[in-house]
Amino acid sequence: MPCWTVQESKVEFLATSTDTELLAAALEKLGYSVARVPEGMLVFRKDGASGSYDPRTGRLELPQDFDVNEIMRAYAEQTVESQACKFGWQLEWSTNAAGHRQAVVQRRG
């Protein structure tokens, strides 16, 4: 794959593949307080409202005023960062002209 290739991914919260540690980190980065409860469930709060994620079912429950797209973007960023760290890649985040966050990744070797 050429070095200038742009890759896009879809984010879905699935019981079989969602990393709850990365989701918790993403929520905390957005200013949520996160608690882990029995069965690995995450409960998170912000501005007096709360939501939850159940890893057994992949169900994400949010109040109407929470922005699920913001949460999905933050989770995607955490996933990219974790993989970059895993493979020793250098990662630089920026915001493009359309206002979307994007990462430039430099692979070593």
N, C-alpha and C positions, 0 to 999 in steps of 0.2 A: 504494500500500500504506500503510495507517495507521501512524503512528509507534509504536504499541504492539504491533505485530505481532511474534510470536516465530517465528524460522525455525530449523529444525534441518536438519543435513546428515549424510549418511553418509560415512565416511572409508574409502577403499579405496586400496591402494597398487597403482597400475597403471603399466605400462611407458610408456604414452603420455601420462600426465598428472601423475605424481608429481614434484614439484619437489625434487630431491635436496638443494639448498641449504637449503630449509625443513626437510626431514627431518633433516639434519645439525644445524641449529640447535635443533630440538626435542629431539634426542637429547642434545646438549650441555647443554641446560637441565635435563634429567633427571639429569645427572651422568655421562653416558657420555663416554668419550674416542672421538673419531671420526677415522678416517683414510680418505682417498680413494685408491683403488688403480686400476690400469689399467682402461680401459673405463668409467670413472665409477662403479665399484662402491664402496659405503660399507662399511667394516668398523668395528664399534663394540664397545667393551669396558666392562665395569663389574663390579666385585667379582670379578675373575679369570675371568669368563666372557665369551664374545664372540658376536656375531651379525653378519649382513651383509644388505645390500640390493643387488640387482642391477637397475639401471634398464632394462637391455635386456629383461628378462623380467617385471619387477615382483615378483620373488620376494623375500620377506622371510624370512630364516632366523634363528630365535631358539632359545636353549636353553629348556628347559621352565620354568625359574624366572623368565624374563623375562616381564613383563606387557605383552602386545601391546596391550591396551586403553589402558594408560597411554601407550604410544608413540603410538597413534592420537589420543588426546585432546591430547597435546602437539603433534602435527603439525597438528591442527585449529586449535589456538590460534595457532600460527605462521602458518597460512594466513589466519586472520581478521586478525591483526595486520598482515600484509603488505598485505592489501587495504585495511584502514583507512588505513594510511600512504599507499598509492598514491592514494587518493581524498581524502586530507586530513581524514578523519573522526577525531573524538575517541573514544577507546575506554577503557572502565573495566571491569576484571575484578572479579568477586566470586564468592562461593560461596553457593548458595541453601540453603534449609532441608533439602533432600534430600542435600546434600553435593556437588552438581555445580557445576562452574565455569560461569559465564555471563558474557557480555559485554554491556554496555550501550553502544550506538554512537550518537553524535550526529553527524548529517550537517550539513555547512555548506551554506548557500545555500538 
